[in-house]
Amino acid sequence: MGKLPLSVAIITYNEEDIIRKTIESVKDIAEEIVVVDSHSTDKTREIARDLGARVFEEDWKGYSAQKNSALEKCTQEWILFIDADEVLSDELKESMAKELAFPTADGYMINRRTYYLGDFLKYTWQPEWRLRLVRKSANPRWVGQIHEKLLISSDNIKKLKGDLFHFTYKNLRHQMIKTVEFAFYASKDKNNKRVNFLKDVVLRPLWAFFKTFILKKGFLDGRKGFMIAVSAYMYTFMKYAFMYEKNLKEMFGEKLWQRR
């Protein structure tokens, strides 16, 4: 399989434990690998450079802005966006090579499969189709803050065969830390929302658990599906709890949390 007219864009911060595997999964098909790093304190940048990536070090600007910065540095006809903890399957690389030889779309959706507690999930978070491979001339751009989304100026979008393997959490502690962190930033996306305590703080988390475990068939992944449903509950609870706290501060001022 030869190299494709493809730039791979990655943003990084302290990813030395996975970045080698990520880059090695694309270096045989990509003409160019662009890494935008936000001042990692480990060996992320050194590893990426050793593997042939063009590495840029920049201040953190937010998820969309950082990815758009990486996008601007790509020079090839096609751009593949991957996270630093994602790895292309062989089937996905083969389907990309076949499709880009005679493109029939301006953008391609790729299914992401998450590795969780020792194995890939079969039902929870599945399928998870995301627009990741785009033609540069289709004006790709990232929008949003915490759940950023890739958009292009064309409706001609198709799906590719093969999976993008997602090695998302190092352990359960890491999962819980990221869950609270994402909930905090997501709460800031709804600055003006007034929170109804019963509806938002009490009932929405229960619905998130039910939707993940029952409606989206997380129960078929057994204990792992249950644990992910609990994390969905926690994420939703913390997001609206942060928003409720903000409402209280607006009503009573910062003295709300002053120690007596």
C-alpha positions in Angstrom: 0.0 0.0 0.0 1.6 3.3 -1.1 1.2 6.7 0.4 -1.9 8.7 -0.3 -2.3 12.4 -1.0 -3.2 12.7 2.7 -2.3 14.9 5.6 -3.0 13.5 9.1 -3.8 16.1 11.7 -3.3 15.4 15.5 -3.4 17.6 18.5 -1.5 16.4 21.6 -0.7 17.0 25.2 1.4 14.5 27.2 0.6 11.5 25.0 4.0 9.7 25.1 2.3 6.4 26.1 0.2 6.2 23.0 1.4 8.6 20.3 3.9 6.2 18.8 1.2 3.6 18.2 -1.1 6.3 16.7 1.5 7.7 14.3 2.8 4.3 13.3 -0.8 3.3 12.2 -0.9 6.1 9.6 2.7 6.8 8.6 2.7 4.1 5.8 -0.3 5.8 4.1 0.1 9.5 4.9 2.2 11.9 2.8 2.2 14.2 5.8 1.6 14.1 9.6 0.9 17.3 11.4 1.1 17.4 15.2 0.1 20.5 17.1 1.2 20.1 20.7 0.2 22.3 23.6 3.5 22.3 25.6 3.7 18.6 26.6 6.0 18.0 29.6 6.8 14.5 28.5 8.4 13.1 25.3 5.4 13.5 23.0 7.0 16.0 20.7 10.3 14.1 20.5 8.5 10.8 19.6 6.4 12.5 17.0 9.4 14.1 15.3 11.4 10.8 15.4 8.5 9.2 13.5 8.6 11.9 10.8 5.8 14.2 11.9 5.9 18.0 11.4 5.5 19.2 15.0 4.3 22.6 16.1 4.2 23.8 19.7 1.4 26.2 20.6 -0.6 27.5 23.5 -3.9 25.7 24.2 -6.7 27.6 22.5 -9.6 25.2 23.0 -10.5 22.0 21.2 -11.9 23.5 18.0 -9.3 26.3 17.7 -6.5 23.9 18.3 -7.7 21.5 15.6 -8.4 24.3 13.2 -4.8 25.4 13.7 -3.6 21.9 12.8 -5.9 22.0 9.7 -4.4 25.2 8.5 -0.9 23.6 8.4 -2.0 20.6 6.3 -0.8 20.7 2.6 -2.3 17.6 1.0 -5.5 17.2 -1.0 -7.1 15.1 1.8 -7.1 15.6 5.6 -7.6 12.9 8.2 -8.3 14.1 11.7 -7.5 11.6 14.5 -7.0 12.0 18.2 -3.7 11.1 19.9 -5.3 8.0 21.4 -6.8 6.6 18.2 -5.4 3.9 15.9 -6.5 3.0 12.4 -7.4 -0.6 11.7 -6.0 -2.4 8.7 -9.5 -2.6 7.1 -9.9 1.1 7.5 -6.6 1.9 5.8 -7.4 -0.5 2.9 -10.8 1.1 2.4 -9.3 4.6 2.5 -6.7 3.7 -0.1 -9.4 2.2 -2.4 -11.7 5.2 -2.0 -9.1 7.9 -2.4 -7.9 6.3 -5.6 -11.2 7.3 -7.2 -13.0 9.6 -4.7 -16.8 9.6 -4.8 -17.4 12.0 -1.9 -16.0 15.2 -0.3 -16.1 13.7 3.2 -16.1 10.3 4.8 -17.6 9.1 8.1 -15.5 6.6 10.1 -16.8 4.4 12.9 -14.9 4.7 16.2 -14.7 1.6 18.5 -13.6 2.1 22.1 -11.2 -0.1 24.0 -12.4 -0.4 27.6 -11.2 -2.5 30.5 -9.3 -5.0 28.3 -11.4 -5.3 25.2 -13.3 -3.4 22.5 -16.9 -2.6 23.2 -19.4 -4.3 20.9 -22.6 -2.4 21.8 -22.0 0.6 24.1 -21.1 3.7 22.2 -21.7 1.7 19.0 -22.0 2.6 16.2 -20.1 5.9 16.6 -19.9 7.5 13.2 -17.8 10.6 12.9 -16.7 12.8 10.0 -12.9 12.5 10.0 -11.7 12.3 6.4 -12.3 15.4 4.3 -11.3 17.0 1.1 -9.3 20.2 1.8 -11.2 22.1 -0.9 -14.5 21.3 0.9 -13.5 24.0 3.5 -13.4 21.8 6.6 -13.6 23.6 10.0 -14.1 22.5 13.6 -16.9 24.2 15.7 -17.9 23.8 19.4 -16.0 23.8 22.6 -16.1 20.5 24.4 -18.0 18.2 22.0 -16.4 19.8 18.9 -17.7 18.8 15.5 -16.1 18.8 12.0 -18.1 20.5 9.3 -17.5 20.8 5.5 -19.3 22.9 2.8 -20.6 19.8 1.0 -23.4 17.4 1.6 -21.6 14.7 -0.4 -20.6 12.5 2.6 -20.2 8.7 2.7 -19.2 6.0 5.2 -16.0 4.0 5.1 -15.5 0.4 6.1 -13.2 -0.4 9.0 -12.8 1.0 12.5 -10.9 3.7 14.2 -9.8 2.1 17.5 -10.1 4.5 20.4 -7.8 3.8 23.4 -9.6 6.4 25.5 -8.9 5.9 29.2 -5.8 4.7 30.9 -7.8 3.4 33.9 -11.0 4.1 35.9 -9.4 6.9 37.8 -8.5 8.6 34.5 -12.0 8.1 33.3 -13.6 9.7 36.3 -11.2 12.7 36.2 -12.0 13.2 32.5 -15.7 12.8 33.1 -15.8 15.6 35.6 -13.5 17.8 33.5 -15.7 17.4 30.4 -18.8 18.0 32.5 -17.3 21.3 33.8 -16.4 22.6 30.3 -19.7 21.4 28.9 -21.5 23.4 31.6 -19.8 26.6 30.3 -21.4 26.1 26.9 -24.8 26.8 28.4 -23.9 30.1 30.2 -27.4 31.5 30.4 -29.4 28.4 31.2 -31.5 28.4 34.3 -31.4 25.0 35.9 -34.5 23.3 37.2 -33.1 21.2 40.1 -35.6 18.3 39.9 -35.7 18.1 36.1 -32.0 18.8 35.4 -30.0 17.7 38.4 -32.2 14.8 39.5 -34.0 13.4 36.5 -31.6 14.0 33.5 -28.8 11.9 35.0 -31.2 9.0 35.5 -32.4 9.3 31.9 -28.7 9.4 30.8 -28.1 6.1 32.6 -31.3 4.5 31.2 -30.6 5.6 27.7 -27.0 4.3 27.7 -27.7 1.0 29.5 -31.1 0.1 28.1 -32.0 2.0 24.9 -28.5 1.9 23.5 -28.1 -1.7 24.6 -25.2 -1.1 26.9 -26.4 -4.1 29.0 -25.2 -6.4 26.2 -21.6 -5.4 27.1 -22.4 -6.6 30.7 -20.4 -5.1 33.6 -18.5 -2.8 31.3 -21.7 -1.4 29.8 -23.1 -0.8 33.3 -20.0 1.1 34.3 -20.2 3.3 31.3 -23.8 4.0 32.0 -22.8 5.1 35.5 -20.2 7.4 34.0 -23.0 8.8 31.7 -25.0 9.4 34.9 -22.1 11.1 36.6 -21.3 13.3 33.5 -24.8 14.5 33.3 -25.2 15.1 37.0 -22.0 17.0 37.3 -22.7 19.2 34.2 -26.0 20.3 35.6 -24.7 20.6 39.1 -22.0 23.0 37.9 -24.7 25.0 36.1 -26.8 25.0 39.2 -23.9 26.3 41.2 -23.4 29.1 38.7 -27.1 30.0 39.1 -26.6 30.2 42.8 -23.5 32.4 42.5 -25.4 34.8 40.2 -28.2 35.0 42.9 -26.1 35.2 46.1 -22.6 36.2 44.8 -19.2 34.6 45.5 -19.8 34.7 49.2 -21.9 31.5 48.7 -18.7 29.5 49.1 -16.8 31.7 51.5 -15.6 29.8 54.5 -16.8 31.0 57.8 
